[in-house]
Amino acid sequence: MKILVTGAAGFIGSNLCLSLIQGGYQVLGVDCFSDYYPASIKRHNADRLSTAGVEMKEFDLATNAFSSPLVEVDGVVHCAGQPGISSSTPWEDYERNNILATHRLLNAVTSSKTLKSFINISSSSVYGIFATEDEELAPKPASWYGETKLAAEQEVMGTYRNSGFPACSLRLFSVIGERERPDKLFPKLIRSIACDETFPLYDGSLEHRRSFTYVRDVCDAILVVLEQWSKAEGEVFNIGSDHSFSTSEAIEIVEDIMGKKVRTTTLPSRPGDQKATHANIEKISSTLDWRPRTSLRQALTNTVNWYLDEIHEKVEWK
């Protein structure tokens, strides 16, 4: 079974490609290697994927012409998109990489004669400032990122409702782990401690609560969806840890793992930043028998070890 993974050189995409290969799937990975963060990081990921047996192609979903090798696959996991809540990222980038890219991908694969499943990777940000309820809660996104991820999800699921296109959507909650983007909380924190640099914290963020979810648990959920497709088709599932921690608690765990306190500085709060997420996973638990298995401490230990072993003083990371 051949799976196309978009955004394959990114954080979730790269981990997913490795999990799929280990699960016996053929994997075609595409990525446009955008400059949102240093492309050297994604090139580093892509080299590892190629070594593992992933067929990697540089491809921009928003502009490049689709060919039959990209379309004639058994499944698609659409991880690509414009990530994060950033005041320096213009609306046009979110529109291009979340909405337009998804629209063009859908147009291309709806004609596939082999496609059996299309998994859209969405985000808890579609819920808005508080993401604590089940999938029936009306989305209230409060950021350009959340708005455009919801728009992409609606196009995917609208295509399912209109034509029976084999799709589902997964709303991920605060994914952490190896190969996480350098602009995210834990890579910045780990780097700051390792390099004895000041760590920037957004005002009020220490009290924010998150369902920090280990990336390998997320990958396991995606494989479960593929393997139980008849139960997943047409559905929207929350994917996350059902335990919630404050940012302050999580920072203390990293400090304990690394044996050193971090020096902090405070930045203005970010508009649209979520105050609390707590994944309600009753639906996927009862439907597909999936639950996360990795504790926050173990996930952070794995992340620290990955950074120190593979990244620190080896790969450009800012």
N, C-alpha and C positions, 0 to 999 in steps of 0.2 A: 504494500500500500504506500503510495507516494503522497507526501504532504508538502504543500507550499507554505512556508513561514515568511511573512513580511516583517520588516524591521528585524531581520535575523541577527544582525551584528550588535543590536542593542542589548539592554539588560535582560528583560524577560525573554526576548526572542532567542538570544544566544543560549540561555539556560534551557529553554524549551527544545531547541534543535538537538542539544546533547541528550536530553531525556528521550526524545523521539528515536534517535539513533540507537540508544541503549535498549529501547523497547522494540527494536527490529523493524522500524519504519525506514523507507527511503525519504530523504529530506532534501528539498530544494529551498535554499534560503536566498532572499533578495533584500538589499538594503541600499539606500542612496548615499550613505555616509555623509549626512548633513553636518554642518559646522556648528550646530547648537552647543556641542561640547567637542573637545579635540577629537578629530577623526582618527588620530593615532590609537585611541582607546578601542574604537570599533574595528580598526584594522587588526589590532592585537586579538580581539575576540574572533574575527573572521578567520585569521590564520589557524587558531585552535580548532574552529569548526571544520575547516577544510581538512586538517589533519585527522579529525575524527570521522570523516567520511561524508560530510555535508557538501552538497554541490552549491557553491556560492556564486551569486551574480550581482554585479552593481547595477541597480535599476531604480528609477524614480517613478513611483506610481502616478505622480501628478502630471508627468510629461512624456514619458517614454511610451513607445508603441508596444502593445502586448503581442507576443507571438504564441504559437500553439504549445510549445514546451511549458510555458507558464500557465496556460489555461487547462491543458489536458492532464490534470492531477486528480487524485481521489479525494483530497481534502485541502482546505485552506485554513490556516490560523492567522488572522489579521492582527498582528501586534504593532505594525508601523503607525506612527502618528507624531504630532507635535506635543511633547510632554510639558508638564509642569505649569506652575503659576509664576510668571515672571513679568515684571513691569517693563523689561527691556525687549520682550518678544512682541512684535506687532500683531494685530488682529489678522492681517493677511497671512501670516505664517500658520496660525491655527486653522484658518479657513482652508488654506491650500493643502496642508498635510493631514488634517483630520477629516474634512468634508470632501474636498475635491478628490483626494487620493482614494478615499473609500468609494466614492461614486464611480470613478473610472475602473477600479478593481472589480466592483460588482458588475458593471457593464461588460467587462471582459469575460468573467467566469460564468455568467448566466448562460452563455452559449456552449459551455463545456459539455461534452458527451460523457465524461467520466466522473464528474464531481458528485460526491455523495454527502459532503458536509462542509459547511462554512462557519467557522467559529470567530465571532467578532470579540476582540478584547476591549472592553469598556472599563469604566472606572467608577468608584464610589463617589467621585466628584460630581456625578450627575445628580446626586441627592441634594447637594448644596452644603450649607454650613454645618448641618448635623446629619450624619449618615448612620442611623442606629436602628432603622426599621426594616421590614421585609420588602420584597420586590414589588409589592402592591402599592407602596408609598409613591405618591405623585412626585416626580423629579422636580427639584427647584435649584438648578445649578446657579452658582454665584460667582463664576469666573469664566473667562473666555475659554479656558481649557475644558471646564465642565460643560459649557454650552455646546461646544463643537463636538465633544465626545458623545453627548446625547444626540446631537443631530446625526452623527454617523451611525449610531446605534439604531435610531429610528428609521434611517434609510435601509439598513440591513433587514430589520424586522418587518418593515413595510413591504419589502420585496418578498419576504416569506409569506406575509398575509395576502398579498396580491396574486402571487403566482405559484405558491408552494415551493419556492426556492429553499433548499435545505439549509437553514440557518439557525443559529442560536447566539446569544450574547452573554458574556461573562463580565460582571462588574467586580473588579479587583480592588482590594482594600490594602493600602499602605504596604506594598511589597518591598521586602528587604532581602539582602543576600549578596553572594558573589557577583561581580561585574555590574553592580549598581552604579548609576550615573554619578559623576563627581560633584554635581550640584545638590545632591540629596543629603539629608541629615547625617546619616551614619558614615558615608565615605568622607564627608567634610570633617566630621568629628574625629574619626580615626586618623585622618591625615594631620589634623591640628595637633593631636596628642603625639603622634610619631615624629612630627617635625618641630614640636615645641612652638607652635604658632597659636595666635589668638583665634578662638572659634566664634564666628558671628551667630548670634541668636536673634530671631525676630521677637519684638516686644510682645509679651504675653504668651509666647509659644511654650514655655515650660509647663504651663497648665493644660495645654491641648492634650487630648487623649486620642490614641490611635490603636486600631486593630493591626498591629505590625504582623505581617504574614510572610513567612519564609518562602523564597522563590521556588524552592524545590517542591514544597507543598502545592504551590500554584500549578507547577508543571504536572504534578500527579493528578490534580483536578482536571486539567485539560486532557490528559490521556484517558481518564475515566469517562469524560464526555465523548471522546472519539469511540471508545470501546462500547459505550452504551447509548449510541446515537439515537436509537428509536425512542428512548425515553427523554432525550435532551432536545431533540429537534423542535423548534418553535418556541423554546423557553428562554427566559432571562434568569440567570442565577447570580446570587452574591457569592464571591469567593474570598474568604478571609478567615482570620483567626477570630474565635468567639471569646477571646480575652482581650481586654483593653488596658493600655498602660499610658501614663502621662509621659510627655517628653522628658521631664525631669527624672523619672524612674528609669527610663531607657538609657539616658546619659550616664547615670550612676552605674548601670550594669557594664557599659563599655569601659568606664574608668576603672572598675574593679578588674575586668578582664585584662586590661593593659597595665594595671598597677600604677596609674598616674592620673592626677586630676587635670582637667582642662581649664585653661584661662579663657574667659568669655568677654565678648563685647556685645552691646545691644544695638540692633537695627530697628527702624520703624516697622510696625506690623504690616503684613501684606494683605491688601484688600482681597476678599474672596477666599482666604485661607480657612480651611475647615476647623471648627472648634472641637468637634468630637466625632470619631467614627467608632462603631462597634458592630462588627459584621453579624447580621442575623442570617445564619446558614441552615436554618431548619429545612428549607426547600430542597437544597442540593443534598443535604444529609439524608432526608427521607426518600428522595427520588433516586439518587445514584449511590447512596451509602458512602459519601466522601466527607471526611473531616480532616483538618490539619493535624499533623502529628509532632511538629517541631516546636520546642519551647523557645521563647524569646532569647533566653540566655544562650542556648545552643546555636540559634541562628546568628546571633551577634558574634559568638566565638568563631564560627565558620567564616563570617565576614571579615573579622580582624585578621585571621590567619591567611585568608586569600589576599588581602591588601598587603600584608607584610611579606608574604612569599612571592607574589606575582607582580605587584605594582610599585611598591615603595622603592624609589630611586632607580626604577627600571623603565617606567612608562610615563610620558608627559601626562600630568594629572590635574591641570588647572584650566 
